[in-house]
Amino acid sequence: MHVLVTGAAGFIGSTLVDHLLADGAQVTGVDSFDSYYARARKEENLRAARTNPAFRFLELDLARDALGAAVDGVEGVVHLAAVRGVRGSWGDSFRTYLDNNVLATQRLLEALRARPNAVFVYGGSASVYGDAAVDAVDESFAPAPHSPYGVTKLAAEHLTHLYLMVHGLPTLAVRIFSCYGPRERPDKAIQKFLTAARDGTGIEVYGDGSQLRDFTYVGDIVRGLTAALDRAPIGETINLARGRTRPLREILDTITDVTGGALDITYGPAEAGDVRVTHASIDKAERLLGYTPAVDVAEGIRNQWAAVRAEAR
């Protein structure tokens, strides 16, 4: 299969690219190298892939550039490109989220109308559920985003289903929960905590640490995305998660155990847009994708700790 991966230089995208190449796929990767974090870090994510003759990379802005070359010959698409993060989506920067999350998705779907048989997997977000749920949410739970970021991710998800209903494109959406692991973005929680543990610096935790997260290892997410491509349950929306919650304080304790050193933690107020709980039902993913998450939090943090220490060498 020839697969287009957007956001290919990012955390999940680059991990998916490596996984697909190892499975023998031909991969076209697209990324714009936006300034959200350092380009050098993203280039490093692609270092192994660039040595593989089955990999082709295009530096493109999905919201502005011509996309014919990106979709040429592809049989499947995993659309992960987006501006991430709830905290930065307020105020004037919302325009950037609209361009990169909504307009970019619409333009990619339009380009794919020339390849109507290519399976399109939209990489959505648990942020669409908002802050109302306490128990595990299944895909029938009414979305109510708690941040402008979540609004843009839900809008792009709606576009994904619209192009199936109106134009017959074979699309589906997955909602990714609290992904972590090697190559995680430097602004995300576990990466920040592990980097602070490595460097001996203090860290600030937004909120009191009681917030619950369904932390899901990147390798499990990638296996779920690959199964979505292979099995192609068209028209579906599917949670990809661990299916278990952990209080953030417990994650900090695990990091202390793994790194062997105490963390210098300061607790501050919760940030606007942060939610109290992310917790997914993964029954649908198990049924439709054969998805079973395999990596528990302690193992995943050990893997990420090894990667964080290697970054300093």
HELIX and SHEET records of a PDB file:
HELIX    1   1 PHE A   11  ALA A   22  1                                  12    
HELIX    2   2 ARG A   39  ASN A   45  1                                   7    
HELIX    3   3 ARG A   47  ARG A   50  1                                   4    
HELIX    4   4 GLY A   68  VAL A   71  1                                   4    
HELIX    5   5 ARG A   87  SER A   89  5                                   3    
HELIX    6   6 GLY A   91  SER A   93  5                                   3    
HELIX    7   7 PHE A   94  TYR A   97  1                                   4    
HELIX    8   8 LEU A   98  LEU A  103  3                                   6    
HELIX    9   9 ALA A  104  LEU A  112  1                                   9    
HELIX   10  10 ALA A  126  TYR A  129  5                                   4    
HELIX   11  11 PRO A  148  HIS A  167  1                                  20    
HELIX   12  12 ALA A  189  ASP A  199  1                                  11    
HELIX   13  13 VAL A  218  ARG A  231  1                                  14    
HELIX   14  14 LEU A  248  THR A  259  1                                  12    
HELIX   15  15 ASP A  283  LEU A  289  1                                   7    
HELIX   16  16 VAL A  297  GLU A  311  1                                  15    
SHEET    1   A 7 PHE A  55  GLU A  59  0                                        
SHEET    2   A 7 GLN A  26  ASP A  31  1                                        
SHEET    3   A 7 HIS A   2  THR A   6  1                                        
SHEET    4   A 7 GLY A  76  HIS A  79  1                                        
SHEET    5   A 7 VAL A 119  SER A 125  1                                        
SHEET    6   A 7 THR A 171  ILE A 176  1                                        
SHEET    7   A 7 THR A 237  LEU A 240  1                                        
SHEET    1   B 2 CYS A 179  TYR A 180  0                                        
SHEET    2   B 2 THR A 216  TYR A 217  1                                        
SHEET    1   C 2 ILE A 203  TYR A 206  0                                        
SHEET    2   C 2 ILE A 265  GLY A 268  1                                        
SHEET    1   D 2 LEU A 212  ARG A 213  0                                        
SHEET    2   D 2 ARG A 246  PRO A 247 -1                                        
END                                                                             
